[in-house]
């Protein structure tokens, strides 16, 4: 029996994840005056980012809906 792979990134409960390009990554680190080591990590095999073709050290932007803020943005570094 063949295994079926489901893309969970399009599910309504999974927040939008996007890979930042090099300049966007630099801008985020400067904006918050931090290094990549100070960002929380996310595993490259996490199902929500599986299709982003990440390398170790890439920065991910996560957009979440928040009942108090409306929209909120989080950043993670790929491990």
C-alpha positions as CSV (number, residue, x, y, z in Angstrom):
1,X,0.0,0.0,0.0
2,X,1.4,3.4,-1.0
3,X,1.8,6.1,1.7
4,X,-0.1,9.3,1.0
5,X,1.6,12.5,1.9
6,X,-0.6,15.3,3.0
7,X,0.5,18.9,2.8
8,X,-0.6,20.4,6.1
9,X,0.7,23.9,5.2
10,X,-2.7,24.7,3.5
11,X,-4.8,23.7,6.5
12,X,-6.7,26.7,8.1
13,X,-5.2,26.0,11.6
14,X,-1.6,26.1,10.4
15,X,-0.2,29.6,10.4
16,X,1.6,30.9,7.3
17,X,5.4,30.1,7.3
18,X,7.8,31.8,4.9
19,X,11.5,31.6,4.4
20,X,13.2,35.0,4.5
21,X,15.8,35.9,1.9
22,X,19.3,37.0,3.0
23,X,18.5,40.7,3.1
24,X,15.2,40.2,5.0
25,X,17.1,38.1,7.5
26,X,19.7,40.8,8.1
27,X,17.0,43.4,8.5
28,X,15.2,41.3,11.1
29,X,18.3,40.7,13.1
30,X,19.2,44.4,13.0
31,X,15.7,45.5,13.9
32,X,15.7,43.4,17.0
33,X,19.4,43.8,17.7
34,X,19.9,40.0,18.0
35,X,21.9,37.2,16.5
36,X,20.5,34.0,14.9
37,X,21.5,32.1,18.1
38,X,19.0,34.2,20.1
39,X,16.1,33.2,17.9
40,X,13.9,30.2,18.9
41,X,14.6,27.2,16.6
42,X,12.4,25.1,14.4
43,X,13.4,21.7,13.0
44,X,13.8,21.5,9.3
45,X,11.6,18.3,9.3
46,X,8.7,20.2,10.9
47,X,5.7,19.4,8.7
48,X,4.6,23.1,8.5
49,X,7.9,24.0,6.8
50,X,8.7,20.8,5.0
51,X,8.1,22.4,1.5
52,X,10.3,25.5,2.0
53,X,13.7,23.8,1.1
54,X,15.5,25.1,4.1
55,X,19.1,25.0,5.1
56,X,20.4,25.1,8.7
57,X,20.4,28.8,9.8
58,X,17.6,30.0,7.5
59,X,15.1,32.3,9.2
60,X,11.4,31.6,9.0
61,X,8.7,34.2,9.5
62,X,5.4,32.9,11.0
63,X,2.2,34.9,10.7
64,X,-0.4,34.0,13.3
65,X,-3.9,35.2,13.9
66,X,-4.3,36.5,17.4
67,X,-7.5,37.3,19.3
68,X,-5.9,40.3,21.0
69,X,-3.6,41.6,18.4
70,X,-5.3,40.7,15.2
71,X,-2.1,39.5,13.5
72,X,1.2,38.6,15.1
73,X,4.6,37.8,13.6
74,X,7.1,35.3,15.0
75,X,10.6,34.4,13.8
76,X,12.4,31.0,14.0
77,X,15.7,29.8,12.8
78,X,16.0,26.4,11.1
79,X,18.0,23.6,12.8
